[in-house]
Amino acid sequence: MADDLAGQLAERVEIEQWRPARDAAGADAGTWAALGSGFAGVVPDGAAAVVAGEARRSGRRWRVLMRRRPEIVGAAALLVRLRWRGQLLSVLSAEDDPRQPDRVVLRCDGRPA
């Protein structure tokens, strides 16, 4: 079956969400809180962005397919990161497919954990 989602979700990812907080002096004291784990399809989404003569601007880009979860919807998805194979994948965008409402595609920027 060409539309079989379960076969595409072969990678285990840990999901974390940023919890903003301030200390007594007003400095940022936020932390990453674990939300659980899930299965995802993780594939490269283009090469790392490097500009000749300048420092590397971003890590490798990844396209992540997951089942839709409440914490990975709309703007809230930008406060989520994934841990996968020793990397941290920061969510840059989350796109829903109206034809397949149970799925979300995340575009992520990866860096070593």
Steps between C-alpha positions, in 0.01 A plus 500: 500500500662829388334706775610279791620738772624241748767373261639852456543562875811292568697735728447556873515867605478665842281811508592797722322832549648832616355615831577872540569631849671794668713500813479763778729735305289469185757291311390214278478180704296292256561130447421225252238260634454147366156439346557138408609311195356395170581353164591714201630485147821707489661581164755763390347823371787657309863557589630705788512871427859619464606833354854521353733692728253516788407286793245225466155652544298191572523128541362239272133534411259213561144423395312313773165328445302422816153426617327821602533586870341792689838649596618501137229720350537850357722749681536267801713270282776763501545438875574132437821317422571136429786279618597249237815288463716735709369813330272782603249589229358850550162542333500783244151436361207262532271430206171311510376316195125564459469172306658308790401679824667243725849597375732794547821577311769681698793681341787487747852631545733240649808527719689261724348451847 
